[in-house]
Amino acid sequence: MKEKGTAVRRPLLYDNGPDYFEDGMARFVAKGKLGFHDQSLKIWIPARYDFAFPFVDGKAKVGMDCKLIPHG
């Protein structure tokens, strides 16, 4: 049961656990899209991307209108 006032974020699962923080940001998932939050769970970039790489030197590569292509 979620307590009133409790912040909840669904992390991007990566390497058998939640996403790593890079440049102080980690990726999260909301409604099938990716966004970024800081360690206090404050959203800095809303979830609007189909995919996003971690931040490196203050920038992150992101993708929109991506299509899943099965491998194999």
C-alpha positions in Angstrom: 0.0 0.0 0.0 1.4 3.4 -1.0 1.5 5.9 1.8 0.2 9.5 1.2 3.0 11.7 0.0 5.4 8.9 -0.9 7.3 9.5 -4.1 7.3 6.5 -6.4 9.3 6.1 -9.7 9.6 3.0 -11.8 13.3 2.7 -12.7 14.6 1.5 -16.0 15.8 -2.0 -15.3 19.4 -2.4 -16.5 22.0 -5.2 -15.8 19.6 -7.0 -13.3 18.8 -3.9 -11.3 17.7 -0.3 -11.4 19.5 2.1 -13.8 22.8 3.6 -12.7 23.1 7.3 -12.0 25.3 9.0 -14.5 26.0 12.8 -14.3 23.5 12.7 -11.3 20.6 11.4 -13.4 18.9 8.0 -13.9 16.3 6.9 -16.3 12.8 6.0 -15.3 9.8 4.5 -17.1 6.2 6.0 -17.2 3.5 4.9 -19.6 6.1 3.0 -21.8 8.3 6.1 -22.2 11.7 7.0 -20.6 12.6 10.2 -18.7 15.3 11.3 -16.2 15.2 11.9 -12.5 17.8 12.9 -9.9 18.7 11.1 -6.7 15.9 12.8 -4.8 13.5 11.4 -7.5 12.8 14.9 -8.9 11.9 14.7 -12.5 14.2 16.8 -14.7 13.1 15.4 -18.1 9.6 14.0 -18.3 9.1 10.5 -19.7 8.5 11.1 -23.4 11.2 9.1 -25.2 11.0 5.6 -26.7 14.6 5.1 -25.7 17.4 7.1 -23.9 21.0 6.4 -23.3 22.5 7.6 -19.9 23.9 11.1 -19.6 27.6 11.6 -20.5 29.2 15.1 -20.0 25.8 16.7 -19.5 24.1 15.2 -22.6 22.0 12.1 -23.4 21.1 10.6 -26.7 17.4 9.8 -27.0 15.1 8.2 -29.6 11.5 8.9 -30.6 9.2 6.9 -32.9 11.4 3.8 -32.4 10.2 0.3 -33.6 11.1 -2.9 -31.8 12.7 -5.4 -34.2 13.0 -9.0 -32.8 16.5 -10.5 -32.9 16.9 -14.0 -34.2 
